[in-house]
Amino acid sequence: MTKFAGMLIAVAVLAGCASTAKPYWHKPNATADDAYTELSACRFQIGLNKIPEKEQELMVAHCMRGKGFRLLANDS
């Protein structure tokens, strides 16, 4: 019974790890460094304004979209 429970937990953990695809910001002709720089700039600007935490990620997403980026799922 203990071995079965251990195996069940191991399978659940591995299944959870395999299905987590991190989204990323994409813009044609932009590198990953460009996206990181623009994302950092958006987060900095949002942080300067006293925006509630619950709204910050939404504002960052608007900022990135305004710069021409799209949020895509990582399929790898």
Secondary structure, 3 states (H helix, E strand, C coil): CHHHHHHHHHHHHHHHHHCCCCEEEECCCCCHHHHHHHHHHHHHHHHHCCCCHHHHHHHHHHHHHHCCCEEEECCC
